[in-house]
Amino acid sequence: MDELIYGRNACLEALNTGKVEELYIQKGNLKGSIEKVIGRAKNKNVIIKTVDKKTLDNMAKGEVHQGVIASISSFEYSSVEDILNEAKNREEDPFIVILDEIEDPHNLGAIIRSCETAGVHGVIIPKRRSASINSTVYKSSAGACNYLKVAKVTNINRTIDELKEKNIFVYGTDGDAKSYYNKTNLTGPIAIVIGNEGKGISMQIKKNCDDLIKIPMRGKITSLNASNACAVVCYEVLRQRDV
């Protein structure tokens, strides 16, 4: 089943991958970056269809489409082994992000975007009780879904065990942790677990982590959005690795 990608930047990035089947452009005098999208589509020999705004609105189902929608072939999930091989091919210690029931596709997209820019080798999500890669995730990731490996697994805890057997140290992010993320050595082969938007990391997974880390909080609100927390921690890993 094909997915629909909304928005100019997201469609432009999707065109770069060669996965776009058709491009739907809104009728009218659209200027600016839309011209670049159309030009790229023509270079890729992608079918371009001109439709009215109402048609695009119905296709987008409430999402902001900016006058363009791309139909792409279904997302191909990677395996955990693919992620480990990515690290090997880049001659780097594995850097993996594990998501424990992130349900909001906007959050998932934002997390994937942060992970890709921070050099994460791959993201692992559960098959159940989790957002999957869809058009909303594509748009929220600003096209990062095209470049970051995402694995979908049946059991997160079992996957953590398998990673630990490969000498990958697993950190869980938790507000009640004793250690601060920026005071912790995050170099070497690691995986970072980010919990659900409301519940955080499940107790079973929390117990299975090698250590728990937290972000300092100074305001009256005691937690960050999951995607923001992920970005903060991932860039600390990047900072430590680049020292």
C-alpha positions in Angstrom: 0.0 0.0 0.0 1.4 3.4 -1.0 1.8 6.2 1.5 1.0 9.9 0.9 3.6 12.5 1.8 2.5 16.1 2.4 4.4 19.4 2.2 7.0 20.8 -0.1 10.2 19.9 1.8 9.0 16.4 2.6 8.0 15.8 -1.1 11.4 17.1 -2.3 13.3 14.8 0.0 11.1 11.9 -1.1 11.8 12.6 -4.7 15.5 12.4 -4.0 15.0 8.7 -3.0 13.4 7.7 -6.2 10.4 6.2 -4.4 7.8 8.7 -5.5 5.1 7.2 -7.8 2.9 10.2 -8.5 3.0 13.9 -7.6 -0.3 15.8 -7.0 0.0 19.6 -7.5 -2.7 22.1 -6.6 -4.1 24.1 -9.5 -3.3 27.8 -9.5 -0.3 30.1 -9.6 1.9 28.5 -7.0 5.4 30.0 -6.7 8.5 29.5 -4.7 9.8 26.1 -3.6 6.9 24.3 -5.5 8.7 25.1 -8.7 11.8 23.2 -7.4 9.6 20.2 -6.4 8.0 20.1 -9.9 11.4 20.4 -11.6 12.8 17.5 -9.6 9.8 15.4 -10.4 10.2 16.0 -14.1 13.9 15.1 -13.9 12.9 11.8 -12.2 10.2 11.2 -14.8 7.5 11.1 -12.0 3.9 11.4 -13.1 2.5 14.8 -12.2 -1.2 15.4 -11.7 -2.8 18.8 -11.3 -5.8 18.8 -9.0 -7.9 21.3 -7.1 -7.3 22.3 -3.5 -10.4 20.4 -2.3 -9.0 17.2 -3.7 -5.7 17.8 -1.9 -7.5 18.7 1.3 -9.4 15.4 1.2 -6.2 13.4 0.5 -4.4 15.1 3.3 -7.2 14.6 5.8 -6.6 17.7 7.7 -2.8 17.8 7.4 -1.1 20.9 5.9 -0.1 20.0 2.4 1.3 23.3 1.0 -0.2 22.5 -2.4 1.6 19.3 -3.0 1.2 15.6 -2.2 3.5 12.7 -3.2 2.4 9.1 -3.4 5.3 6.9 -2.5 5.9 3.2 -2.3 5.4 1.7 1.2 8.2 2.3 3.8 10.7 -0.6 4.1 11.6 -1.3 7.6 15.1 -2.4 8.4 16.2 -5.1 10.9 18.2 -4.6 14.0 21.1 -6.3 12.3 20.8 -3.7 9.5 21.2 -1.0 12.0 24.3 -2.7 13.5 25.7 -3.1 10.1 25.2 0.6 9.4 27.4 1.4 12.4 30.0 -1.2 11.2 30.0 0.3 7.7 30.6 3.8 9.1 33.3 2.4 11.4 31.6 3.8 14.4 30.4 2.4 17.8 26.7 1.6 17.5 24.4 4.4 18.5 20.8 3.3 18.7 17.6 4.9 19.9 14.8 2.6 21.2 11.3 4.0 21.5 8.9 2.5 24.1 5.4 3.1 22.8 5.7 6.5 21.2 2.1 6.9 20.0 2.0 10.4 18.4 3.2 10.3 14.7 4.3 13.9 15.0 6.6 13.0 17.9 7.9 9.9 16.0 8.7 12.1 13.0 10.4 14.7 15.1 12.5 12.0 16.9 13.6 10.5 13.6 14.6 13.9 12.4 16.7 14.6 15.5 18.2 11.1 15.4 19.3 11.4 11.8 20.9 14.7 12.2 22.7 13.6 15.4 24.3 10.6 13.7 22.1 7.8 15.2 22.5 4.6 13.3 18.9 3.5 13.7 15.7 3.7 15.6 13.8 0.7 17.0 10.1 0.7 17.6 7.6 -1.9 18.8 5.1 -3.5 16.5 2.2 -2.9 19.0 1.1 0.3 20.8 3.3 2.5 18.7 3.0 4.9 15.8 4.3 3.5 12.5 5.9 5.2 9.6 3.2 7.0 7.6 2.7 10.3 5.8 2.4 12.3 9.0 5.7 10.9 10.3 7.4 11.6 6.9 6.3 15.2 7.0 7.3 15.7 10.7 10.7 14.2 10.0 11.3 16.6 7.1 12.3 13.7 5.0 14.7 12.1 7.5 12.8 8.8 7.2 14.5 8.4 3.9 17.9 8.3 5.4 17.6 6.7 8.9 17.0 3.0 9.4 13.9 2.1 11.4 13.4 -1.4 12.8 10.1 -2.7 14.1 10.3 -5.5 16.6 7.9 -7.8 18.4 9.4 -7.5 21.9 11.5 -4.5 23.0 12.8 -6.2 26.1 14.0 -9.2 24.1 15.7 -6.8 21.7 17.4 -5.0 24.6 18.7 -8.4 25.8 20.1 -9.1 22.4 21.8 -5.7 22.2 23.3 -6.2 25.6 24.7 -9.6 24.5 26.5 -7.6 21.8 28.1 -5.4 24.5 25.8 -2.5 23.8 25.2 -0.5 27.0 21.5 0.5 27.3 20.5 3.7 29.0 16.9 4.5 29.9 15.7 8.1 30.2 13.7 8.6 33.4 12.9 11.6 35.6 13.6 9.7 38.8 17.1 8.6 37.7 20.0 9.4 39.9 22.4 10.2 37.1 22.3 13.3 34.9 22.7 12.7 31.1 25.4 15.3 30.8 27.4 13.9 33.7 27.3 10.4 32.3 29.9 8.9 29.9 27.8 8.2 26.8 30.7 7.1 24.5 31.1 3.6 23.2 28.4 1.3 21.9 25.1 2.5 23.4 21.3 2.5 23.0 19.1 5.2 24.5 15.5 4.3 25.5 12.9 7.0 25.2 9.5 6.4 26.9 5.9 7.0 26.1 4.7 10.6 26.0 2.6 10.2 29.1 3.7 7.1 31.0 7.4 7.2 30.2 9.4 3.9 30.0 7.5 0.8 31.2 8.7 -0.6 34.5 9.8 -3.9 32.9 12.0 -2.1 30.3 13.3 0.3 33.0 14.5 -2.6 35.1 16.2 -4.1 32.0 18.2 -1.0 31.2 21.9 -1.0 32.3 21.5 2.5 33.8 19.0 5.4 33.9 19.7 9.0 33.1 17.7 12.2 33.4 17.7 15.8 32.1 17.9 18.6 34.8 14.6 20.4 35.3 14.5 23.9 36.8 10.9 24.9 36.0 7.5 24.0 37.4 7.0 21.5 34.5 8.9 18.4 35.4 9.2 16.7 32.0 10.0 17.5 28.3 8.1 16.3 25.2 9.5 12.9 24.2 11.0 14.3 20.9 12.7 17.2 22.7 14.1 14.9 25.4 15.4 12.6 22.7 17.1 15.5 20.8 18.8 16.8 24.0 20.2 13.4 24.9 21.2 12.5 21.3 23.2 15.7 20.9 25.0 15.1 24.1 26.1 11.8 22.8 27.2 13.5 19.6 29.1 16.1 21.6 30.9 13.5 23.6 31.8 11.5 20.6 33.2 14.5 18.8 35.4 15.6 21.7 
